[in-house]
Amino acid sequence: MTDDVVVLRIYLSYEAEPAFVLTGAHGHLNNFLRLTLTREELGDATAEWEAEIHAYPAR
C-alpha cells in the first residue's frame, strides 16, 4: 500500500451487529468492516458526513 491509502476498521457490536452473528461470536473485537480508501475518498466521505449531520444539532 502507499501513503495515499488509508485502511479503516469499523467494529460492529450490540445493535450494530449483523443479524447472522452466531452465539459466541459477539463482542466488539469480533465483527468489523475493513474499508480501504484513498485519502481523497476519506476526505470526501468526511465532508459528506459533516453535511448530513449538520441537520441534527448537538443536544
PyMOL Python script that loads the backbone (N, CA, C, O; Angstrom):
from pymol import cmd

cmd.read_pdbstr("""\
ATOM      1  N   MET A   1       0.835  -1.191   0.000  1.00  0.00           N
ATOM      2  CA  MET A   1       0.000   0.000   0.000  1.00  0.00           C
ATOM      3  C   MET A   1       0.875   1.248   0.000  1.00  0.00           C
ATOM      4  O   MET A   1       2.045   1.213   0.383  1.00  0.00           O
ATOM      5  N   THR A   2       0.287   2.328  -0.432  1.00  0.00           N
ATOM      6  CA  THR A   2       1.026   3.581  -0.495  1.00  0.00           C
ATOM      7  C   THR A   2       0.560   4.516   0.603  1.00  0.00           C
ATOM      8  O   THR A   2      -0.377   4.211   1.339  1.00  0.00           O
ATOM      9  N   ASP A   3       1.225   5.661   0.706  1.00  0.00           N
ATOM     10  CA  ASP A   3       0.839   6.664   1.703  1.00  0.00           C
ATOM     11  C   ASP A   3      -0.501   7.309   1.370  1.00  0.00           C
ATOM     12  O   ASP A   3      -1.098   7.963   2.225  1.00  0.00           O
ATOM     13  N   ASP A   4      -0.977   7.138   0.148  1.00  0.00           N
ATOM     14  CA  ASP A   4      -2.258   7.712  -0.255  1.00  0.00           C
ATOM     15  C   ASP A   4      -3.450   6.841   0.125  1.00  0.00           C
ATOM     16  O   ASP A   4      -4.598   7.225  -0.103  1.00  0.00           O
ATOM     17  N   VAL A   5      -3.186   5.674   0.701  1.00  0.00           N
ATOM     18  CA  VAL A   5      -4.246   4.740   1.054  1.00  0.00           C
ATOM     19  C   VAL A   5      -4.395   4.669   2.570  1.00  0.00           C
ATOM     20  O   VAL A   5      -3.409   4.620   3.306  1.00  0.00           O
ATOM     21  N   VAL A   6      -5.649   4.667   3.020  1.00  0.00           N
ATOM     22  CA  VAL A   6      -5.972   4.565   4.434  1.00  0.00           C
ATOM     23  C   VAL A   6      -6.847   3.332   4.610  1.00  0.00           C
ATOM     24  O   VAL A   6      -7.770   3.104   3.828  1.00  0.00           O
ATOM     25  N   VAL A   7      -6.559   2.535   5.637  1.00  0.00           N
ATOM     26  CA  VAL A   7      -7.383   1.369   5.946  1.00  0.00           C
ATOM     27  C   VAL A   7      -8.080   1.632   7.272  1.00  0.00           C
ATOM     28  O   VAL A   7      -7.435   1.896   8.288  1.00  0.00           O
ATOM     29  N   LEU A   8      -9.412   1.557   7.246  1.00  0.00           N
ATOM     30  CA  LEU A   8     -10.207   1.754   8.460  1.00  0.00           C
ATOM     31  C   LEU A   8     -10.852   0.442   8.851  1.00  0.00           C
ATOM     32  O   LEU A   8     -11.316  -0.313   7.996  1.00  0.00           O
ATOM     33  N   ARG A   9     -10.881   0.174  10.134  1.00  0.00           N
ATOM     34  CA  ARG A   9     -11.647  -0.947  10.664  1.00  0.00           C
ATOM     35  C   ARG A   9     -12.782  -0.353  11.471  1.00  0.00           C
ATOM     36  O   ARG A   9     -12.559   0.416  12.405  1.00  0.00           O
ATOM     37  N   ILE A  10     -13.991  -0.712  11.108  1.00  0.00           N
ATOM     38  CA  ILE A  10     -15.170  -0.234  11.817  1.00  0.00           C
ATOM     39  C   ILE A  10     -15.755  -1.427  12.549  1.00  0.00           C
ATOM     40  O   ILE A  10     -16.262  -2.362  11.928  1.00  0.00           O
ATOM     41  N   TYR A  11     -15.682  -1.389  13.877  1.00  0.00           N
ATOM     42  CA  TYR A  11     -16.141  -2.501  14.693  1.00  0.00           C
ATOM     43  C   TYR A  11     -17.636  -2.406  14.935  1.00  0.00           C
ATOM     44  O   TYR A  11     -18.165  -1.335  15.230  1.00  0.00           O
ATOM     45  N   LEU A  12     -18.309  -3.544  14.807  1.00  0.00           N
ATOM     46  CA  LEU A  12     -19.754  -3.625  14.984  1.00  0.00           C
ATOM     47  C   LEU A  12     -20.062  -4.460  16.227  1.00  0.00           C
ATOM     48  O   LEU A  12     -19.554  -5.571  16.381  1.00  0.00           O
ATOM     49  N   SER A  13     -20.891  -3.919  17.102  1.00  0.00           N
ATOM     50  CA  SER A  13     -21.314  -4.671  18.275  1.00  0.00           C
ATOM     51  C   SER A  13     -22.680  -4.181  18.726  1.00  0.00           C
ATOM     52  O   SER A  13     -23.182  -3.154  18.269  1.00  0.00           O
ATOM     53  N   TYR A  14     -23.260  -4.941  19.629  1.00  0.00           N
ATOM     54  CA  TYR A  14     -24.578  -4.637  20.173  1.00  0.00           C
ATOM     55  C   TYR A  14     -25.601  -4.458  19.059  1.00  0.00           C
ATOM     56  O   TYR A  14     -25.784  -5.370  18.252  1.00  0.00           O
ATOM     57  N   GLU A  15     -26.264  -3.325  18.990  1.00  0.00           N
ATOM     58  CA  GLU A  15     -27.318  -3.124  17.997  1.00  0.00           C
ATOM     59  C   GLU A  15     -26.792  -3.103  16.560  1.00  0.00           C
ATOM     60  O   GLU A  15     -27.554  -3.341  15.623  1.00  0.00           O
ATOM     61  N   ALA A  16     -25.529  -2.826  16.380  1.00  0.00           N
ATOM     62  CA  ALA A  16     -24.953  -2.757  15.038  1.00  0.00           C
ATOM     63  C   ALA A  16     -24.430  -4.108  14.539  1.00  0.00           C
ATOM     64  O   ALA A  16     -23.974  -4.216  13.400  1.00  0.00           O
ATOM     65  N   GLU A  17     -24.495  -5.126  15.383  1.00  0.00           N
ATOM     66  CA  GLU A  17     -24.016  -6.439  14.961  1.00  0.00           C
ATOM     67  C   GLU A  17     -24.879  -6.993  13.836  1.00  0.00           C
ATOM     68  O   GLU A  17     -26.096  -6.809  13.829  1.00  0.00           O
ATOM     69  N   PRO A  18     -24.254  -7.663  12.900  1.00  0.00           N
ATOM     70  CA  PRO A  18     -25.027  -8.282  11.825  1.00  0.00           C
ATOM     71  C   PRO A  18     -25.979  -9.339  12.387  1.00  0.00           C
ATOM     72  O   PRO A  18     -25.666  -9.994  13.381  1.00  0.00           O
ATOM     73  N   ALA A  19     -27.126  -9.500  11.756  1.00  0.00           N
ATOM     74  CA  ALA A  19     -28.132 -10.458  12.224  1.00  0.00           C
ATOM     75  C   ALA A  19     -27.643 -11.905  12.151  1.00  0.00           C
ATOM     76  O   ALA A  19     -28.144 -12.759  12.883  1.00  0.00           O
ATOM     77  N   PHE A  20     -26.681 -12.192  11.290  1.00  0.00           N
ATOM     78  CA  PHE A  20     -26.214 -13.566  11.115  1.00  0.00           C
ATOM     79  C   PHE A  20     -25.166 -13.999  12.144  1.00  0.00           C
ATOM     80  O   PHE A  20     -24.701 -15.138  12.106  1.00  0.00           O
ATOM     81  N   VAL A  21     -24.793 -13.108  13.058  1.00  0.00           N
ATOM     82  CA  VAL A  21     -23.762 -13.439  14.040  1.00  0.00           C
ATOM     83  C   VAL A  21     -24.259 -14.563  14.947  1.00  0.00           C
ATOM     84  O   VAL A  21     -25.365 -14.500  15.482  1.00  0.00           O
ATOM     85  N   LEU A  22     -23.439 -15.573  15.108  1.00  0.00           N
ATOM     86  CA  LEU A  22     -23.794 -16.715  15.940  1.00  0.00           C
ATOM     87  C   LEU A  22     -23.442 -16.458  17.391  1.00  0.00           C
ATOM     88  O   LEU A  22     -22.554 -15.658  17.688  1.00  0.00           O
ATOM     89  N   THR A  23     -24.131 -17.131  18.292  1.00  0.00           N
ATOM     90  CA  THR A  23     -23.825 -17.030  19.715  1.00  0.00           C
ATOM     91  C   THR A  23     -22.355 -17.384  19.923  1.00  0.00           C
ATOM     92  O   THR A  23     -21.849 -18.346  19.347  1.00  0.00           O
ATOM     93  N   GLY A  24     -21.694 -16.611  20.736  1.00  0.00           N
ATOM     94  CA  GLY A  24     -20.279 -16.820  20.996  1.00  0.00           C
ATOM     95  C   GLY A  24     -19.392 -15.956  20.129  1.00  0.00           C
ATOM     96  O   GLY A  24     -18.213 -15.783  20.438  1.00  0.00           O
ATOM     97  N   ALA A  25     -19.923 -15.411  19.057  1.00  0.00           N
ATOM     98  CA  ALA A  25     -19.141 -14.545  18.181  1.00  0.00           C
ATOM     99  C   ALA A  25     -19.383 -13.075  18.503  1.00  0.00           C
ATOM    100  O   ALA A  25     -18.857 -12.191  17.827  1.00  0.00           O
ATOM    101  N   HIS A  26     -20.179 -12.819  19.533  1.00  0.00           N
ATOM    102  CA  HIS A  26     -20.488 -11.441  19.898  1.00  0.00           C
ATOM    103  C   HIS A  26     -19.262 -10.770  20.516  1.00  0.00           C
ATOM    104  O   HIS A  26     -18.389 -11.439  21.069  1.00  0.00           O
ATOM    105  N   GLY A  27     -19.208  -9.479  20.420  1.00  0.00           N
ATOM    106  CA  GLY A  27     -18.124  -8.721  21.030  1.00  0.00           C
ATOM    107  C   GLY A  27     -17.543  -7.718  20.071  1.00  0.00           C
ATOM    108  O   GLY A  27     -17.547  -7.910  18.855  1.00  0.00           O
ATOM    109  N   HIS A  28     -17.045  -6.650  20.641  1.00  0.00           N
ATOM    110  CA  HIS A  28     -16.589  -5.537  19.818  1.00  0.00           C
ATOM    111  C   HIS A  28     -15.341  -5.838  18.998  1.00  0.00           C
ATOM    112  O   HIS A  28     -15.030  -5.082  18.078  1.00  0.00           O
ATOM    113  N   LEU A  29     -14.623  -6.897  19.290  1.00  0.00           N
ATOM    114  CA  LEU A  29     -13.416  -7.200  18.521  1.00  0.00           C
ATOM    115  C   LEU A  29     -13.639  -8.286  17.468  1.00  0.00           C
ATOM    116  O   LEU A  29     -12.736  -8.579  16.685  1.00  0.00           O
ATOM    117  N   ASN A  30     -14.812  -8.875  17.443  1.00  0.00           N
ATOM    118  CA  ASN A  30     -15.059  -9.998  16.538  1.00  0.00           C
ATOM    119  C   ASN A  30     -15.716  -9.626  15.221  1.00  0.00           C
ATOM    120  O   ASN A  30     -15.567 -10.347  14.235  1.00  0.00           O
ATOM    121  N   ASN A  31     -16.434  -8.523  15.187  1.00  0.00           N
ATOM    122  CA  ASN A  31     -17.195  -8.168  13.993  1.00  0.00           C
ATOM    123  C   ASN A  31     -16.811  -6.770  13.525  1.00  0.00           C
ATOM    124  O   ASN A  31     -17.033  -5.781  14.223  1.00  0.00           O
ATOM    125  N   PHE A  32     -16.234  -6.711  12.338  1.00  0.00           N
ATOM    126  CA  PHE A  32     -15.810  -5.412  11.833  1.00  0.00           C
ATOM    127  C   PHE A  32     -15.865  -5.370  10.317  1.00  0.00           C
ATOM    128  O   PHE A  32     -15.863  -6.399   9.643  1.00  0.00           O
ATOM    129  N   LEU A  33     -15.914  -4.157   9.805  1.00  0.00           N
ATOM    130  CA  LEU A  33     -15.799  -3.896   8.377  1.00  0.00           C
ATOM    131  C   LEU A  33     -14.413  -3.332   8.136  1.00  0.00           C
ATOM    132  O   LEU A  33     -13.925  -2.525   8.927  1.00  0.00           O
ATOM    133  N   ARG A  34     -13.781  -3.742   7.063  1.00  0.00           N
ATOM    134  CA  ARG A  34     -12.474  -3.204   6.692  1.00  0.00           C
ATOM    135  C   ARG A  34     -12.669  -2.388   5.425  1.00  0.00           C
ATOM    136  O   ARG A  34     -13.068  -2.916   4.387  1.00  0.00           O
ATOM    137  N   LEU A  35     -12.384  -1.090   5.521  1.00  0.00           N
ATOM    138  CA  LEU A  35     -12.519  -0.189   4.379  1.00  0.00           C
ATOM    139  C   LEU A  35     -11.150   0.288   3.943  1.00  0.00           C
ATOM    140  O   LEU A  35     -10.358   0.748   4.766  1.00  0.00           O
ATOM    141  N   THR A  36     -10.867   0.184   2.665  1.00  0.00           N
ATOM    142  CA  THR A  36      -9.630   0.686   2.091  1.00  0.00           C
ATOM    143  C   THR A  36      -9.991   1.857   1.184  1.00  0.00           C
ATOM    144  O   THR A  36     -10.697   1.693   0.189  1.00  0.00           O
ATOM    145  N   LEU A  37      -9.501   3.030   1.540  1.00  0.00           N
ATOM    146  CA  LEU A  37      -9.839   4.263   0.833  1.00  0.00           C
ATOM    147  C   LEU A  37      -8.579   5.054   0.534  1.00  0.00           C
ATOM    148  O   LEU A  37      -7.564   4.924   1.217  1.00  0.00           O
ATOM    149  N   THR A  38      -8.667   5.874  -0.497  1.00  0.00           N
ATOM    150  CA  THR A  38      -7.591   6.843  -0.693  1.00  0.00           C
ATOM    151  C   THR A  38      -7.849   7.997   0.272  1.00  0.00           C
ATOM    152  O   THR A  38      -8.956   8.150   0.788  1.00  0.00           O
ATOM    153  N   ARG A  39      -6.835   8.792   0.505  1.00  0.00           N
ATOM    154  CA  ARG A  39      -7.019   9.954   1.392  1.00  0.00           C
ATOM    155  C   ARG A  39      -8.065  10.910   0.819  1.00  0.00           C
ATOM    156  O   ARG A  39      -8.811  11.540   1.568  1.00  0.00           O
ATOM    157  N   GLU A  40      -8.118  11.016  -0.498  1.00  0.00           N
ATOM    158  CA  GLU A  40      -9.115  11.875  -1.137  1.00  0.00           C
ATOM    159  C   GLU A  40     -10.526  11.342  -0.885  1.00  0.00           C
ATOM    160  O   GLU A  40     -11.431  12.113  -0.565  1.00  0.00           O
ATOM    161  N   GLU A  41     -10.715  10.031  -1.028  1.00  0.00           N
ATOM    162  CA  GLU A  41     -12.031   9.431  -0.763  1.00  0.00           C
ATOM    163  C   GLU A  41     -12.440   9.619   0.696  1.00  0.00           C
ATOM    164  O   GLU A  41     -13.604   9.893   0.989  1.00  0.00           O
ATOM    165  N   LEU A  42     -11.490   9.475   1.598  1.00  0.00           N
ATOM    166  CA  LEU A  42     -11.777   9.680   3.017  1.00  0.00           C
ATOM    167  C   LEU A  42     -12.179  11.129   3.282  1.00  0.00           C
ATOM    168  O   LEU A  42     -13.110  11.385   4.045  1.00  0.00           O
ATOM    169  N   GLY A  43     -11.488  12.069   2.661  1.00  0.00           N
ATOM    170  CA  GLY A  43     -11.839  13.481   2.800  1.00  0.00           C
ATOM    171  C   GLY A  43     -13.224  13.781   2.253  1.00  0.00           C
ATOM    172  O   GLY A  43     -13.983  14.539   2.856  1.00  0.00           O
ATOM    173  N   ASP A  44     -13.555  13.188   1.111  1.00  0.00           N
ATOM    174  CA  ASP A  44     -14.886  13.367   0.518  1.00  0.00           C
ATOM    175  C   ASP A  44     -15.965  12.794   1.427  1.00  0.00           C
ATOM    176  O   ASP A  44     -17.004  13.422   1.633  1.00  0.00           O
ATOM    177  N   ALA A  45     -15.724  11.599   1.972  1.00  0.00           N
ATOM    178  CA  ALA A  45     -16.700  10.968   2.868  1.00  0.00           C
ATOM    179  C   ALA A  45     -16.884  11.787   4.135  1.00  0.00           C
ATOM    180  O   ALA A  45     -18.001  11.914   4.637  1.00  0.00           O
ATOM    181  N   THR A  46     -15.802  12.339   4.653  1.00  0.00           N
ATOM    182  CA  THR A  46     -15.880  13.180   5.857  1.00  0.00           C
ATOM    183  C   THR A  46     -16.709  14.422   5.586  1.00  0.00           C
ATOM    184  O   THR A  46     -17.558  14.785   6.399  1.00  0.00           O
ATOM    185  N   ALA A  47     -16.479  15.074   4.464  1.00  0.00           N
ATOM    186  CA  ALA A  47     -17.240  16.276   4.114  1.00  0.00           C
ATOM    187  C   ALA A  47     -18.719  15.950   3.934  1.00  0.00           C
ATOM    188  O   ALA A  47     -19.578  16.716   4.372  1.00  0.00           O
ATOM    189  N   GLU A  48     -19.021  14.828   3.299  1.00  0.00           N
ATOM    190  CA  GLU A  48     -20.412  14.428   3.094  1.00  0.00           C
ATOM    191  C   GLU A  48     -21.097  14.130   4.428  1.00  0.00           C
ATOM    192  O   GLU A  48     -22.244  14.521   4.645  1.00  0.00           O
ATOM    193  N   TRP A  49     -20.385  13.437   5.316  1.00  0.00           N
ATOM    194  CA  TRP A  49     -20.933  13.108   6.635  1.00  0.00           C
ATOM    195  C   TRP A  49     -21.209  14.394   7.423  1.00  0.00           C
ATOM    196  O   TRP A  49     -22.272  14.537   8.029  1.00  0.00           O
ATOM    197  N   GLU A  50     -20.255  15.322   7.412  1.00  0.00           N
ATOM    198  CA  GLU A  50     -20.439  16.592   8.122  1.00  0.00           C
ATOM    199  C   GLU A  50     -21.650  17.349   7.584  1.00  0.00           C
ATOM    200  O   GLU A  50     -22.394  17.952   8.358  1.00  0.00           O
ATOM    201  N   ALA A  51     -21.853  17.324   6.276  1.00  0.00           N
ATOM    202  CA  ALA A  51     -23.018  17.996   5.687  1.00  0.00           C
ATOM    203  C   ALA A  51     -24.318  17.326   6.126  1.00  0.00           C
ATOM    204  O   ALA A  51     -25.310  18.006   6.390  1.00  0.00           O
ATOM    205  N   GLU A  52     -24.316  16.001   6.205  1.00  0.00           N
ATOM    206  CA  GLU A  52     -25.517  15.269   6.601  1.00  0.00           C
ATOM    207  C   GLU A  52     -25.861  15.491   8.072  1.00  0.00           C
ATOM    208  O   GLU A  52     -27.033  15.660   8.406  1.00  0.00           O
ATOM    209  N   ILE A  53     -24.862  15.494   8.956  1.00  0.00           N
ATOM    210  CA  ILE A  53     -25.162  15.642  10.380  1.00  0.00           C
ATOM    211  C   ILE A  53     -25.446  17.090  10.765  1.00  0.00           C
ATOM    212  O   ILE A  53     -25.927  17.353  11.867  1.00  0.00           O
ATOM    213  N   HIS A  54     -25.160  18.010   9.889  1.00  0.00           N
ATOM    214  CA  HIS A  54     -25.430  19.425  10.163  1.00  0.00           C
ATOM    215  C   HIS A  54     -26.917  19.662  10.447  1.00  0.00           C
ATOM    216  O   HIS A  54     -27.278  20.574  11.191  1.00  0.00           O
ATOM    217  N   ALA A  55     -27.764  18.838   9.852  1.00  0.00           N
ATOM    218  CA  ALA A  55     -29.217  18.962  10.058  1.00  0.00           C
ATOM    219  C   ALA A  55     -29.635  18.532  11.475  1.00  0.00           C
ATOM    220  O   ALA A  55     -30.759  18.805  11.896  1.00  0.00           O
ATOM    221  N   TYR A  56     -28.751  17.875  12.195  1.00  0.00           N
ATOM    222  CA  TYR A  56     -29.061  17.380  13.542  1.00  0.00           C
ATOM    223  C   TYR A  56     -28.163  18.103  14.561  1.00  0.00           C
ATOM    224  O   TYR A  56     -27.035  17.674  14.801  1.00  0.00           O
ATOM    225  N   PRO A  57     -28.656  19.190  15.156  1.00  0.00           N
ATOM    226  CA  PRO A  57     -27.813  19.974  16.078  1.00  0.00           C
ATOM    227  C   PRO A  57     -27.462  19.160  17.337  1.00  0.00           C
ATOM    228  O   PRO A  57     -28.195  18.258  17.741  1.00  0.00           O
ATOM    229  N   ALA A  58     -26.345  19.505  17.926  1.00  0.00           N
ATOM    230  CA  ALA A  58     -25.903  18.855  19.178  1.00  0.00           C
ATOM    231  C   ALA A  58     -26.915  19.161  20.276  1.00  0.00           C
ATOM    232  O   ALA A  58     -27.483  20.251  20.343  1.00  0.00           O
ATOM    233  N   ARG A  59     -27.115  18.192  21.109  1.00  0.00           N
ATOM    234  CA  ARG A  59     -28.054  18.358  22.238  1.00  0.00           C
ATOM    235  C   ARG A  59     -27.335  18.367  23.540  1.00  0.00           C
ATOM    236  O   ARG A  59     -27.963  18.497  24.591  1.00  0.00           O
TER     237      ARG A  59
END
""", "prot")
cmd.dss("prot")
cmd.show_as("cartoon", "prot")
cmd.util.cbc("prot")
cmd.orient("prot")
